[in-house]
Amino acid sequence: MTECIGAAFKTRSGLVNALEAEGTDTLRLFHGVNEGFPGVTIDKYGAQVLIQGFRRRLSQSELAEIKAVVSAHLGGPLLFVYNDRSGKVIKNVPLEEKTDDNKARAPLICREMGVRYRVVGVHRGQDPLLFIDLRAARRFVTAHCKGKSVLNLFAYTCGVGVAAAAAGAGPVWNVDFSQSALDYGKENAALNDINDDGMRFICQDVFPVIRQLSGLGVKGKGRRHGFLRFRPRVFDMVFLDPPTRAKSRFGAVDIINDYQGVFKPALLCVKPGGTIICTNHAPSVGLEDWLDRLRRCAHKAGRNIERIHIIEPEADFPSPDRKPPLKIAACEF
């Protein structure tokens, strides 16, 4: 494994310099599935190095070898964290023998394209606080959002929303059911001196929000339990990043079998001439089949897609077969 990691560092030497020049110190150092050791990833978030194991628990000797090879290439003080995702219970632990729990849980700051984000080595969730593979999407948003309104759906810690606001977008709405995730988003906004005037953090199930904004009305059992009220409204840009599956009183998300269920109300929130950037990270879903579903769904909703721009993952997420599991499409109307 260490030979594979060393080879990955060699292929990234130019990339690391290019990213640093643009103000990015956050990248995937090792993408195991396509770099010789499936089930292992290594990510750098500023001074934090996150090792994740998905297929089995990595041994202490394997983790020590990974630390040694990464330290040899990066140098400097680093905080290593191991996220064991091989079982039902996610174990997120620091790897420094002398690192106390408070240090492991202390917030650090990483940078991407000059924008600052909060990262925490050990926290309650199983996922990192910033998804590095979405950098390509954040780069697209940053390049096209100045002066535009943005609706960020399934916002998580608001990486896309903060990047958009920092690039001159406004207003920016971030919608997610998790208050703790949105709290990190608020911290990210404060880190970049983004004021509250043009940035909203809406803790709410996505379905009642987009169904009201699109004028469709709220369905499901949730109508009896109350929800935030919104008038119909459209945005220049909508970012749609749903989980693989989720179910609530207001609706269900299933990006494998029914992406249209969340895509239709979201696309109706886009202004004529606007753009919806949508993601699908299910490996079992083929790109062309997914795009065909998007086109047919939009046509049935009376909103023909004029052009689709495929946003490919960046170089630290190699995909030799050109079929990355994360698919990102910017649909223009």
LUMKOL-299533 format. One record per residue (C-alpha): residue number from 1; residue in three letters; x, z, y. Coordinates in steps of 0.25 Angstrom, whole numbers, plus 5000, padded with zeros to 4 digits. Each point is the difference from the previous one (the first is absolute). Layout:
BEGIN
+-----+------+------+------+------+
! pos ! code !    x !    z !    y !
+-----+------+------+------+------+
! NUM !  ALA !    X !    Z !    Y !
...
+-----+------+------+------+------+
# end
This chain:
BEGIN
+-----+------+------+------+------+
! pos ! code !    x !    z !    y !
+-----+------+------+------+------+
!   1 !  MET ! 5000 ! 5000 ! 5000 !
!   2 !  THR ! 5011 ! 5003 ! 5010 !
!   3 !  GLU ! 5006 ! 4986 ! 4998 !
!   4 !  CYS ! 4986 ! 4994 ! 5004 !
!   5 !  ILE ! 4999 ! 5009 ! 5012 !
!   6 !  GLY ! 5014 ! 4997 ! 5004 !
!   7 !  ALA ! 4997 ! 4985 ! 4999 !
!   8 !  ALA ! 4987 ! 5002 ! 5008 !
!   9 !  PHE ! 5009 ! 5006 ! 5012 !
!  10 !  LYS ! 5009 ! 4988 ! 5000 !
!  11 !  THR ! 4988 ! 4990 ! 5001 !
!  12 !  ARG ! 4995 ! 5009 ! 5012 !
!  13 !  SER ! 5013 ! 5001 ! 5008 !
!  14 !  GLY ! 4995 ! 4989 ! 5010 !
!  15 !  LEU ! 4986 ! 5005 ! 5000 !
!  16 !  VAL ! 5004 ! 5015 ! 5003 !
!  17 !  ASN ! 5008 ! 4995 ! 5013 !
!  18 !  ALA ! 4989 ! 4991 ! 5004 !
!  19 !  LEU ! 4990 ! 5011 ! 4999 !
!  20 !  GLU ! 5008 ! 5010 ! 5007 !
!  21 !  ALA ! 5002 ! 4990 ! 5012 !
!  22 !  GLU ! 4985 ! 4999 ! 5002 !
!  23 !  GLY ! 4999 ! 5016 ! 4999 !
!  24 !  THR ! 4996 ! 5001 ! 4986 !
!  25 !  ASP ! 5006 ! 5011 ! 4991 !
!  26 !  THR ! 4989 ! 4999 ! 4989 !
!  27 !  LEU ! 5001 ! 4991 ! 4988 !
!  28 !  ARG ! 4999 ! 4999 ! 4985 !
!  29 !  LEU ! 5014 ! 5002 ! 4994 !
!  30 !  PHE ! 4996 ! 4997 ! 4986 !
!  31 !  HIS ! 4988 ! 4992 ! 4995 !
!  32 !  GLY ! 5001 ! 5003 ! 4985 !
!  33 !  VAL ! 4990 ! 4991 ! 4994 !
!  34 !  ASN ! 5007 ! 4988 ! 5005 !
!  35 !  GLU ! 5014 ! 5006 ! 5001 !
!  36 !  GLY ! 5003 ! 5004 ! 4986 !
!  37 !  PHE ! 4993 ! 5013 ! 4998 !
!  38 !  PRO ! 4985 ! 5000 ! 5000 !
!  39 !  GLY ! 4993 ! 5013 ! 5003 !
!  40 !  VAL ! 5010 ! 5005 ! 5011 !
!  41 !  THR ! 5000 ! 4998 ! 5015 !
!  42 !  ILE ! 5010 ! 5005 ! 5010 !
!  43 !  ASP ! 4995 ! 5000 ! 5015 !
!  44 !  LYS ! 5008 ! 5004 ! 5013 !
!  45 !  TYR ! 4992 ! 5007 ! 5011 !
!  46 !  GLY ! 5011 ! 5003 ! 5010 !
!  47 !  ALA ! 5008 ! 5011 ! 4995 !
!  48 !  GLN ! 4990 ! 5002 ! 4988 !
!  49 !  VAL ! 5002 ! 4993 ! 4987 !
!  50 !  LEU ! 4988 ! 5000 ! 4991 !
!  51 !  ILE ! 5001 ! 4997 ! 4985 !
!  52 !  GLN ! 4988 ! 4997 ! 4992 !
!  53 !  GLY ! 4998 ! 4999 ! 4985 !
!  54 !  PHE ! 4987 ! 4994 ! 4995 !
!  55 !  ARG ! 5002 ! 4998 ! 4985 !
!  56 !  ARG ! 5007 ! 5012 ! 4995 !
!  57 !  ARG ! 5006 ! 5013 ! 5006 !
!  58 !  LEU ! 5015 ! 4997 ! 5004 !
!  59 !  SER ! 5010 ! 5010 ! 4995 !
!  60 !  GLN ! 5009 ! 5009 ! 5008 !
!  61 !  SER ! 5012 ! 4991 ! 4996 !
!  62 !  GLU ! 4993 ! 4987 ! 5004 !
!  63 !  LEU ! 4996 ! 5006 ! 5014 !
!  64 !  ALA ! 5014 ! 5005 ! 5002 !
!  65 !  GLU ! 5005 ! 4986 ! 4997 !
!  66 !  ILE ! 4990 ! 4994 ! 5010 !
!  67 !  LYS ! 5004 ! 5010 ! 5011 !
!  68 !  ALA ! 5015 ! 4997 ! 4998 !
!  69 !  VAL ! 4999 ! 4985 ! 5001 !
!  70 !  VAL ! 4990 ! 5001 ! 5012 !
!  71 !  SER ! 5009 ! 5010 ! 5007 !
!  72 !  ALA ! 5012 ! 4991 ! 4998 !
!  73 !  HIS ! 4994 ! 4988 ! 5006 !
!  74 !  LEU ! 4992 ! 5007 ! 5012 !
!  75 !  GLY ! 5009 ! 5012 ! 5003 !
!  76 !  GLY ! 4996 ! 5010 ! 5010 !
!  77 !  PRO ! 4991 ! 5012 ! 4997 !
!  78 !  LEU ! 4988 ! 4996 ! 4992 !
!  79 !  LEU ! 4988 ! 5008 ! 4995 !
!  80 !  PHE ! 4996 ! 4995 ! 4986 !
!  81 !  VAL ! 4986 ! 5002 ! 4995 !
!  82 !  TYR ! 4995 ! 4997 ! 4986 !
!  83 !  ASN ! 4985 ! 4996 ! 4998 !
!  84 !  ASP ! 4997 ! 5000 ! 4985 !
!  85 !  ARG ! 4988 ! 4991 ! 4998 !
!  86 !  SER ! 5001 ! 4999 ! 4985 !
!  87 !  GLY ! 4988 ! 5009 ! 4997 !
!  88 !  LYS ! 4987 ! 5005 ! 5005 !
!  89 !  VAL ! 5006 ! 5010 ! 5009 !
!  90 !  ILE ! 5009 ! 4995 ! 5011 !
!  91 !  LYS ! 5012 ! 5008 ! 5002 !
!  92 !  ASN ! 5007 ! 4998 ! 5013 !
!  93 !  VAL ! 5013 ! 5009 ! 5001 !
!  94 !  PRO ! 5013 ! 5000 ! 5008 !
!  95 !  LEU ! 5013 ! 4997 ! 4992 !
!  96 !  GLU ! 5010 ! 5008 ! 5008 !
!  97 !  GLU ! 5004 ! 5013 ! 4993 !
!  98 !  LYS ! 5001 ! 5008 ! 5013 !
!  99 !  THR ! 4989 ! 4994 ! 5007 !
! 100 !  ASP ! 4989 ! 5010 ! 5003 !
! 101 !  ASP ! 4985 ! 4997 ! 4999 !
! 102 !  ASN ! 4999 ! 5000 ! 5015 !
! 103 !  LYS ! 5010 ! 4990 ! 5002 !
! 104 !  ALA ! 4994 ! 4990 ! 4990 !
! 105 !  ARG ! 4987 ! 5001 ! 5007 !
! 106 !  ALA ! 5006 ! 4999 ! 5014 !
! 107 !  PRO ! 4995 ! 4987 ! 5007 !
! 108 !  LEU ! 5011 ! 4990 ! 5002 !
! 109 !  ILE ! 4999 ! 4987 ! 5009 !
! 110 !  CYS ! 5002 ! 4986 ! 4995 !
! 111 !  ARG ! 5000 ! 4987 ! 5008 !
! 112 !  GLU ! 4994 ! 4986 ! 4998 !
! 113 !  MET ! 5002 ! 4989 ! 5010 !
! 114 !  GLY ! 5002 ! 5011 ! 5010 !
! 115 !  VAL ! 4988 ! 5008 ! 4997 !
! 116 !  ARG ! 5001 ! 5014 ! 4996 !
! 117 !  TYR ! 4993 ! 5006 ! 4988 !
! 118 !  ARG ! 4999 ! 5014 ! 4994 !
! 119 !  VAL ! 5004 ! 5002 ! 4986 !
! 120 !  VAL ! 5000 ! 5012 ! 4991 !
! 121 !  GLY ! 5008 ! 5002 ! 4987 !
! 122 !  VAL ! 4990 ! 5009 ! 4993 !
! 123 !  HIS ! 4986 ! 5000 ! 5004 !
! 124 !  ARG ! 4986 ! 5001 ! 4993 !
! 125 !  GLY ! 4998 ! 4986 ! 4997 !
! 126 !  GLN ! 5006 ! 4991 ! 4990 !
! 127 !  ASP ! 5003 ! 4988 ! 5009 !
! 128 !  PRO ! 5011 ! 4998 ! 5010 !
! 129 !  LEU ! 4994 ! 5002 ! 5015 !
! 130 !  LEU ! 5004 ! 4986 ! 5003 !
! 131 !  PHE ! 4999 ! 4988 ! 4990 !
! 132 !  ILE ! 5013 ! 4992 ! 5002 !
! 133 !  ASP ! 4994 ! 4987 ! 4993 !
! 134 !  LEU ! 4990 ! 4999 ! 5012 !
! 135 !  ARG ! 5011 ! 4998 ! 5009 !
! 136 !  ALA ! 4998 ! 4985 ! 5000 !
! 137 !  ALA ! 4985 ! 5002 ! 5004 !
! 138 !  ARG ! 5004 ! 5010 ! 5011 !
! 139 !  ARG ! 5010 ! 4989 ! 5005 !
! 140 !  PHE ! 4989 ! 4990 ! 5000 !
! 141 !  VAL ! 4990 ! 5009 ! 5008 !
! 142 !  THR ! 5011 ! 5004 ! 5010 !
! 143 !  ALA ! 5003 ! 4985 ! 5002 !
! 144 !  HIS ! 4985 ! 4996 ! 5003 !
! 145 !  CYS ! 4993 ! 5012 ! 5005 !
! 146 !  LYS ! 5005 ! 5002 ! 5015 !
! 147 !  GLY ! 4987 ! 5002 ! 5009 !
! 148 !  LYS ! 4991 ! 4999 ! 4988 !
! 149 !  SER ! 4990 ! 5010 ! 4994 !
! 150 !  VAL ! 5004 ! 5005 ! 4986 !
! 151 !  LEU ! 4991 ! 5007 ! 4989 !
! 152 !  ASN ! 5009 ! 5006 ! 4989 !
! 153 !  LEU ! 4992 ! 5003 ! 4988 !
! 154 !  PHE ! 5005 ! 5010 ! 4989 !
! 155 !  ALA ! 5010 ! 5003 ! 5010 !
! 156 !  TYR ! 5007 ! 5011 ! 4992 !
! 157 !  THR ! 5011 ! 5006 ! 5010 !
! 158 !  CYS ! 4997 ! 4988 ! 5010 !
! 159 !  GLY ! 5013 ! 4993 ! 4998 !
! 160 !  VAL ! 4993 ! 4987 ! 5004 !
! 161 !  GLY ! 4992 ! 5006 ! 5011 !
! 162 !  VAL ! 5012 ! 5006 ! 5006 !
! 163 !  ALA ! 5009 ! 4988 ! 4999 !
! 164 !  ALA ! 4988 ! 4992 ! 5007 !
! 165 !  ALA ! 4999 ! 5010 ! 5011 !
! 166 !  ALA ! 5015 ! 5000 ! 5002 !
! 167 !  ALA ! 5000 ! 4985 ! 5001 !
! 168 !  GLY ! 4989 ! 5000 ! 5011 !
! 169 !  ALA ! 4987 ! 4999 ! 4993 !
! 170 !  GLY ! 4988 ! 5008 ! 5004 !
! 171 !  PRO ! 4991 ! 5006 ! 4998 !
! 172 !  VAL ! 5004 ! 5003 ! 4985 !
! 173 !  TRP ! 4990 ! 5007 ! 4991 !
! 174 !  ASN ! 5006 ! 5007 ! 4987 !
! 175 !  VAL ! 4989 ! 5003 ! 4989 !
! 176 !  ASP ! 5003 ! 5009 ! 4988 !
! 177 !  PHE ! 4993 ! 5010 ! 4992 !
! 178 !  SER ! 5012 ! 5010 ! 5000 !
! 179 !  GLN ! 5002 ! 5009 ! 5012 !
! 180 !  SER ! 5014 ! 5004 ! 4995 !
! 181 !  ALA ! 5004 ! 4985 ! 5000 !
! 182 !  LEU ! 4995 ! 4998 ! 5014 !
! 183 !  ASP ! 5007 ! 5012 ! 5005 !
! 184 !  TYR ! 5013 ! 4994 ! 4996 !
! 185 !  GLY ! 4995 ! 4987 ! 5007 !
! 186 !  LYS ! 4998 ! 5009 ! 5013 !
! 187 !  GLU ! 5014 ! 5005 ! 4998 !
! 188 !  ASN ! 5005 ! 4986 ! 4999 !
! 189 !  ALA ! 4993 ! 4996 ! 5012 !
! 190 !  ALA ! 5006 ! 5011 ! 5008 !
! 191 !  LEU ! 5014 ! 4997 ! 4995 !
! 192 !  ASN ! 4999 ! 4986 ! 5007 !
! 193 !  ASP ! 4993 ! 5006 ! 5013 !
! 194 !  ILE ! 4987 ! 4993 ! 4996 !
! 195 !  ASN ! 4989 ! 5007 ! 5008 !
! 196 !  ASP ! 4986 ! 5002 ! 4996 !
! 197 !  ASP ! 4993 ! 4991 ! 5009 !
! 198 !  GLY ! 5001 ! 4988 ! 4991 !
! 199 !  MET ! 5002 ! 5006 ! 4987 !
! 200 !  ARG ! 4989 ! 5006 ! 4992 !
! 201 !  PHE ! 5001 ! 5008 ! 4986 !
! 202 !  ILE ! 4987 ! 4999 ! 4993 !
! 203 !  CYS ! 4999 ! 5010 ! 4988 !
! 204 !  GLN ! 4988 ! 4993 ! 4993 !
! 205 !  ASP ! 4997 ! 4992 ! 4987 !
! 206 !  VAL ! 5004 ! 4985 ! 5003 !
! 207 !  PHE ! 4986 ! 4995 ! 4995 !
! 208 !  PRO ! 4991 ! 5006 ! 5011 !
! 209 !  VAL ! 5009 ! 4997 ! 5011 !
! 210 !  ILE ! 5002 ! 4985 ! 4997 !
! 211 !  ARG ! 4985 ! 4998 ! 4996 !
! 212 !  GLN ! 4996 ! 5005 ! 5013 !
! 213 !  LEU ! 5010 ! 4993 ! 5008 !
! 214 !  SER ! 4996 ! 4987 ! 4993 !
! 215 !  GLY ! 4986 ! 5002 ! 5002 !
! 216 !  LEU ! 4996 ! 5001 ! 4985 !
! 217 !  GLY ! 4995 ! 5014 ! 5000 !
! 218 !  VAL ! 5004 ! 5012 ! 4991 !
! 219 !  LYS ! 4996 ! 4999 ! 4985 !
! 220 !  GLY ! 5002 ! 5010 ! 4989 !
! 221 !  LYS ! 4997 ! 5015 ! 4998 !
! 222 !  GLY ! 5009 ! 5003 ! 5012 !
! 223 !  ARG ! 4988 ! 4997 ! 5009 !
! 224 !  ARG ! 4994 ! 5014 ! 4997 !
! 225 !  HIS ! 5013 ! 5007 ! 5002 !
! 226 !  GLY ! 5004 ! 4996 ! 5014 !
! 227 !  PHE ! 5011 ! 4992 ! 5006 !
! 228 !  LEU ! 5006 ! 4996 ! 5013 !
! 229 !  ARG ! 4992 ! 4990 ! 5008 !
! 230 !  PHE ! 5005 ! 4987 ! 5006 !
! 231 !  ARG ! 4994 ! 4988 ! 5007 !
! 232 !  PRO ! 5003 ! 4986 ! 4996 !
! 233 !  ARG ! 5014 ! 4996 ! 5005 !
! 234 !  VAL ! 5010 ! 4989 ! 4996 !
! 235 !  PHE ! 5016 ! 5000 ! 5001 !
! 236 !  ASP ! 5010 ! 4990 ! 5002 !
! 237 !  MET ! 5008 ! 5004 ! 4988 !
! 238 !  VAL ! 4995 ! 5008 ! 4988 !
! 239 !  PHE ! 5010 ! 5006 ! 4989 !
! 240 !  LEU ! 4994 ! 5002 ! 4987 !
! 241 !  ASP ! 5009 ! 5008 ! 4990 !
! 242 !  PRO ! 4990 ! 5006 ! 4989 !
! 243 !  PRO ! 5004 ! 5008 ! 4988 !
! 244 !  THR ! 4999 ! 4994 ! 4986 !
! 245 !  ARG ! 4987 ! 5008 ! 4997 !
! 246 !  ALA ! 4993 ! 5010 ! 5008 !
! 247 !  LYS ! 4985 ! 5005 ! 5000 !
! 248 !  SER ! 4992 ! 5008 ! 5010 !
! 249 !  ARG ! 4986 ! 5003 ! 5004 !
! 250 !  PHE ! 5000 ! 4987 ! 5008 !
! 251 !  GLY ! 5006 ! 4990 ! 4991 !
! 252 !  ALA ! 5011 ! 4996 ! 4990 !
! 253 !  VAL ! 5013 ! 4993 ! 5001 !
! 254 !  ASP ! 5005 ! 4992 ! 4989 !
! 255 !  ILE ! 5011 ! 4990 ! 5004 !
! 256 !  ILE ! 5001 ! 4994 ! 4986 !
! 257 !  ASN ! 4985 ! 4996 ! 4998 !
! 258 !  ASP ! 4993 ! 5001 ! 5013 !
! 259 !  TYR ! 5010 ! 4998 ! 5012 !
! 260 !  GLN ! 4988 ! 4994 ! 5007 !
! 261 !  GLY ! 4993 ! 5013 ! 5001 !
! 262 !  VAL ! 5009 ! 5005 ! 5010 !
! 263 !  PHE ! 5005 ! 4987 ! 5006 !
! 264 !  LYS ! 4986 ! 4995 ! 5005 !
! 265 !  PRO ! 4997 ! 5012 ! 5009 !
! 266 !  ALA ! 5014 ! 5000 ! 5005 !
! 267 !  LEU ! 5001 ! 4985 ! 5003 !
! 268 !  LEU ! 4987 ! 5001 ! 5008 !
! 269 !  CYS ! 5007 ! 5010 ! 5009 !
! 270 !  VAL ! 5010 ! 4989 ! 5004 !
! 271 !  LYS ! 4997 ! 4992 ! 5013 !
! 272 !  PRO ! 4999 ! 4985 ! 5000 !
! 273 !  GLY ! 5014 ! 4995 ! 5001 !
! 274 !  GLY ! 5005 ! 5013 ! 4994 !
! 275 !  THR ! 5008 ! 5004 ! 4988 !
! 276 !  ILE ! 4998 ! 5009 ! 4988 !
! 277 !  ILE ! 5013 ! 5004 ! 4992 !
! 278 !  CYS ! 4996 ! 5004 ! 4986 !
! 279 !  THR ! 5008 ! 5006 ! 4989 !
! 280 !  ASN ! 4999 ! 5000 ! 4985 !
! 281 !  HIS ! 5010 ! 5008 ! 4992 !
! 282 !  ALA ! 4994 ! 4998 ! 4986 !
! 283 !  PRO ! 5010 ! 4993 ! 4991 !
! 284 !  SER ! 4989 ! 4994 ! 4991 !
! 285 !  VAL ! 4994 ! 4992 ! 5012 !
! 286 !  GLY ! 5006 ! 4987 ! 5002 !
! 287 !  LEU ! 5002 ! 4995 ! 5014 !
! 288 !  GLU ! 4992 ! 4987 ! 4999 !
! 289 !  ASP ! 4988 ! 5006 ! 4994 !
! 290 !  TRP ! 5000 ! 5011 ! 5010 !
! 291 !  LEU ! 5001 ! 4990 ! 5012 !
! 292 !  ASP ! 4989 ! 4992 ! 4994 !
! 293 !  ARG ! 4991 ! 5013 ! 4999 !
! 294 !  LEU ! 5003 ! 5002 ! 5015 !
! 295 !  ARG ! 4997 ! 4986 ! 5004 !
! 296 !  ARG ! 4987 ! 5000 ! 4992 !
! 297 !  CYS ! 4996 ! 5014 ! 5006 !
! 298 !  ALA ! 5002 ! 4996 ! 5014 !
! 299 !  HIS ! 4992 ! 4987 ! 4998 !
! 300 !  LYS ! 4988 ! 5008 ! 4995 !
! 301 !  ALA ! 5001 ! 5009 ! 5012 !
! 302 !  GLY ! 5000 ! 4988 ! 5009 !
! 303 !  ARG ! 5015 ! 5002 ! 5004 !
! 304 !  ASN ! 5008 ! 4989 ! 4995 !
! 305 !  ILE ! 5015 ! 5003 ! 5000 !
! 306 !  GLU ! 5008 ! 4990 ! 5008 !
! 307 !  ARG ! 5014 ! 5003 ! 4995 !
! 308 !  ILE ! 5006 ! 5010 ! 4990 !
! 309 !  HIS ! 5015 ! 5004 ! 5003 !
! 310 !  ILE ! 5006 ! 5007 ! 4988 !
! 311 !  ILE ! 5009 ! 5011 ! 5004 !
! 312 !  GLU ! 5011 ! 5002 ! 4989 !
! 313 !  PRO ! 5007 ! 5013 ! 4997 !
! 314 !  GLU ! 5014 ! 5001 ! 5007 !
! 315 !  ALA ! 5014 ! 4999 ! 4993 !
! 316 !  ASP ! 5001 ! 5014 ! 4995 !
! 317 !  PHE ! 4988 ! 4997 ! 4991 !
! 318 !  PRO ! 5005 ! 4989 ! 4992 !
! 319 !  SER ! 4990 ! 4992 ! 4991 !
! 320 !  PRO ! 5008 ! 4989 ! 4992 !
! 321 !  ASP ! 4986 ! 4994 ! 4995 !
! 322 !  ARG ! 4995 ! 5000 ! 5014 !
! 323 !  LYS ! 4988 ! 5008 ! 4995 !
! 324 !  PRO ! 5001 ! 5013 ! 5007 !
! 325 !  PRO ! 4989 ! 5010 ! 4996 !
! 326 !  LEU ! 4998 ! 5003 ! 5015 !
! 327 !  LYS ! 4992 ! 4988 ! 5006 !
! 328 !  ILE ! 4998 ! 5000 ! 5015 !
! 329 !  ALA ! 4992 ! 4989 ! 5007 !
! 330 !  ALA ! 4997 ! 4998 ! 5015 !
! 331 !  CYS ! 4987 ! 4993 ! 5001 !
! 332 !  GLU ! 4997 ! 4993 ! 5013 !
! 333 !  PHE ! 4985 ! 4996 ! 5004 !
+-----+------+------+------+------+
# end
